[in-house]
Amino acid sequence: MAGSIHSFLRGDGTDGRGRTLADVLAFDDDRIEHVHDFIQWLFPLPERSQAVPGSPVLGAAEAAAIRADARALDGFRAALARMALFYDRTDAWLTGLDHNHLRITRILRASRDLLGPDEAQAFHRRLLTRHDAAGAPINRRSLGFWQDAVG
């Protein structure tokens, strides 16, 4: 039986608010920017979120089940593509400090853990290209967390 995160990423479960993966992927950019309780479902980690209490925690068995399930991985890749589009189309995160910097660290870690280093590094390079084109506004600490997240 699939865990709640696994089911959500497969597209046949819901998050803690009753939203499906398709619902979340359909968020417009403004909603992605201002809603804070979905990112933990799209990009789960093995530790509790400090930003959103009650968010799911990804256990080792569920992570292995996701990695072994092509449909869950397709859902994860769709989430990664949606967030890449968000970061391509918006500029508010291209500043010294922003809540998206924490989200990006989460996205990179989850991508590395569930998809592998190549896909995490590709997303990282995409972000750094935007950062460089914007005049390198992001603080070194965030950039360091991102580098650590991709290994």
C-alpha angles and dihedrals in degrees: 000000000000120000121238095264091045092051091047093052091046088057097241099093137057136235124242090283096049095257121141124222088256090054092053094043088054093059112122118235093263091055092047088053096048106033111080106181103071105063093074089059095047094044109025124191133194093247134064119269113248090199099052115032114211094031116142122270119215113231123204095252093050091047090053090049091052092049089052095049116082092196093053090047090050088053091049091049090049089054090049091050091049092052091046088055090049092052091045093052101040133062106187091095090057094089139093096272129013137149088242089070088067090046090052092052088052092047092050094047094047091046092051092047098045104028103022136249098293095063092041091051092048090055090046092052090050091054093046090052090056090044093051093046089053092055098266098283099160117102120253093240093060091045089052092051089051092050091049090048093059092044 
